[in-house]
Amino acid sequence: MTSSLPHGREDPTFRNYDSASAQKYLKLRPGPPKKLIDLVISQHTSSGGQLNLILDVGCGPGTATRCLAPHFQHAIGADPGESMIEAARSVPSSTKSGESITYEVSPAESLSDLSRLRDFSPDGTECVDLITASVSAHWFHMPRFWGEAAKILKPGGTVIIWCFGGYNVDPNTTPNGAKLRDFFLKFEVETLAPYELPGNKLVRELYVDLGMPWECVDRLSEDESELKPLLDEFDEKNFVRLEFNKGSNVAPGESFFTGREMTTLLQMKGVLDTVSSVTRWREANKEMVEKGEIEDIMDAMVKRAREILDEVPEGRGRDWVDVGSALVVLVVKKRN
């Protein structure tokens, strides 16, 4: 099936991780803050959503799934990467009912084939209360994802998608913070940009062109016409888009919505080591790094960050910063 939409964005990096890479991702990627989880649950329940079954799509090693599951009686995590699912299963975790989270290998475009769904309805349809996607929807083929979501969501069910735009410092509490913030923004949009895929750009732009169901309907190709009635199951009138700290802006006296986290530069490096564009930079420049012709991209980033901190007296010798991210949360409801 082809698409006229720029949304056939299959991820070539995470789904092909080996076990060691998946475990590294599990260790280094932080989970969503409680404030965000509370927002997701509130957006779902305030619009009539129930708390029986949640499906977390593109779950990776289950980082967000484990934060959401305690609010639900049952929970499923789905990801196309076998090593990611293996890593998720390695962490004991349970739902509000005490039941273990179920993890299955599945792409976002085949959710109705999940075997666990048959435990909730004979054919696995219209049984999920909430579908979530944490920093993963930019890799989905969105028309097919929405079609699958329409099949398995209960009437009045919710899809909530979010991503963090960048990984930046709080300029109000970090020495030479404005200059350091500008350096990180430039690093993201100039140094890493040549190694971006379309999905990475969508994250950086806070999902402005991710592809909502009603947008996908208008641009379906002829051989996708069977998706139209499924996409029409979603109600644009109840769509909610929430943005926080766009451009990594933080007002004086305030902090990032996601919280202010004291992080060493080496910890920041560890998190960014898991970013797919960094992985692709290293693949493209491996030989030159090994020959000592250029410095590793993340070593160079940490070195320059330390130099910027050292430019002001209060930053000299300091190896930690207050970090946070821009955030977008998209809330989509299926019609009753």
C-alpha positions, 0 to 999 in steps of 0.5 A: 500500500502506498501513500501520498502522505509523507508518513511512511516513516519506518524507523531503521534504528530502534527496531533493529537494536540488538539486546545490548543496545535495547538494554542501554536505551532502557537504562539511559532514557528517563521515564515521563515525569509524574506531572505528564502522566497525571495530565494524560490520565486527566485528559482521558478520564475528563472526556469520559474515558474508562480505566480498564485497558491501555495499549502503549504503542511504540513502547520501546523497553516499556519506560512509559508503559510502566508509568501508565499501567498502575492506573489501569486494570490491564496494560499492553505494550507493543513495539516492532523491535524484538530486542526492545520487547525483550528489554521491556519484559526484563523489568517486573511491572504490573497494573492496578489489578496486580496483573503483569503488563503484556508486551508483544512485538507489533508495529503500529500499523497492525495493532488489531492483530495483537493476540492479547486483545482477544481476551477482551473481545472475541475479535479483538475490536472495540476493547481498548480504553486508551491508546498512548504513544510516547515519543514514537508516533513520528515513526508511524505510518499515520493513516494505517495507525489511525485505521488500526486505532479505530478498530480496537478503541471503544466508542468514546475511547482516547488516543493520546500522543506526546513528544519532547522537543529537544533536551535543553537547559533552564537559562534562568538557573544555569550559569551562562544559561542563555548562551548554553541554551542557544548552543544546544539549539544550534547543535540540534538544528545544524549539527544533527539535522543532516542525520535526521530522518523525517520523523526526527524533524517532526519531533523537533517541530513538536508534531505540527505535521504528524497527521491527524485522522481528518488530515489523513482523510483528505490526502489518502491515495486511491488504494487507501480508500478503505481507510476513510470510514475508519479515519472518520471515526475520530472527531476533530471537534474534540481534538486537543493540542497542548504545548509547553515551553515551546522553543525551550522557553522558560519564564523567570521564576518558572520551570519546564512543565516536565520539571527541572532536573539537575543533570551532569553533562555526562548524564546528558551525554548518555541520554543523547547517546540514544537519539537516532540521529546521533547513532546515524552520525556515528555510523557515517563518521565511524572511520574518521573518529577511529583514525582520530581525524575528528572528535566524537559528536557527543564528546565535542558537545560536552567539551563545548558545554563545559567551555561555555559554563567556564566563561562565567565565574559561577560556572567554572568547574561546574559539570551539571545543568538544570535541564528540561524539554519542550512538550506537545500532547495531542488528544484525539477522541473516537466518536461514541 
